[in-house]
Amino acid sequence: MPPAPNNQLPVIAMADFKQAYKIVDNRGMRILRDPYTNKPYVRFFVTKRVGGEVVNTSAIKLLKVASKY
């Protein structure tokens, strides 16, 4: 675990992420054809949009962890 910034306690998320978070795939992909960059080949750039949202906040618990060295 990375060190916490000064004057802050590290936080760990304990959750049932299958119930707490929803990932949504948007339909379709965007394809960009680039015939100019790498002659004699044609390059394609493909992008796809995805999104996500917390749908059940009660399925997530945040724990503050204190430690002394």
C-alpha positions in Angstrom: 0.0 0.0 0.0 1.4 3.4 -0.9 2.2 5.8 2.0 -0.5 8.2 3.1 0.0 12.0 2.8 0.9 13.8 6.0 -1.8 14.2 8.6 -4.1 11.7 6.8 -4.9 8.1 7.6 -4.8 5.5 4.8 -8.3 4.4 3.7 -9.2 0.9 2.4 -12.4 0.1 0.6 -14.2 -3.1 1.5 -17.1 -3.8 -0.8 -19.2 -6.2 -2.8 -18.3 -4.4 -6.0 -20.7 -6.6 -8.1 -23.6 -5.0 -6.2 -22.1 -1.6 -5.6 -20.8 -0.6 -9.1 -22.3 -0.8 -12.6 -20.2 -0.7 -15.7 -22.0 0.3 -18.9 -20.7 -0.3 -22.4 -21.9 2.3 -24.9 -22.9 0.9 -28.2 -20.6 1.0 -31.2 -17.0 1.7 -31.8 -15.4 4.7 -33.6 -12.9 3.7 -36.3 -10.5 6.3 -37.7 -8.6 5.4 -40.9 -5.2 6.9 -41.3 -3.7 6.2 -44.8 -1.0 9.0 -44.6 1.2 8.3 -41.6 2.8 5.0 -42.5 3.0 4.5 -46.3 2.3 2.0 -47.9 0.3 0.7 -44.9 -3.0 2.0 -43.6 -3.4 2.4 -39.8 -6.7 2.2 -38.0 -7.4 3.8 -34.6 -10.4 2.3 -32.7 -12.0 3.8 -29.7 -14.9 2.5 -27.5 -16.7 4.4 -24.8 -17.5 2.9 -21.4 -18.9 4.4 -18.3 -19.6 3.4 -14.7 -21.5 4.5 -11.6 -22.0 3.6 -8.0 -25.5 2.2 -7.7 -25.6 0.8 -4.1 -23.6 2.9 -1.6 -24.5 0.6 1.3 -22.4 -2.2 -0.3 -19.2 -0.2 0.2 -17.5 0.4 3.5 -14.4 2.6 3.9 -12.0 1.7 6.7 -9.4 4.1 8.1 -6.2 2.3 9.1 -4.0 3.8 11.8 -0.4 2.5 12.2 2.6 3.6 14.2 6.1 2.7 13.4 
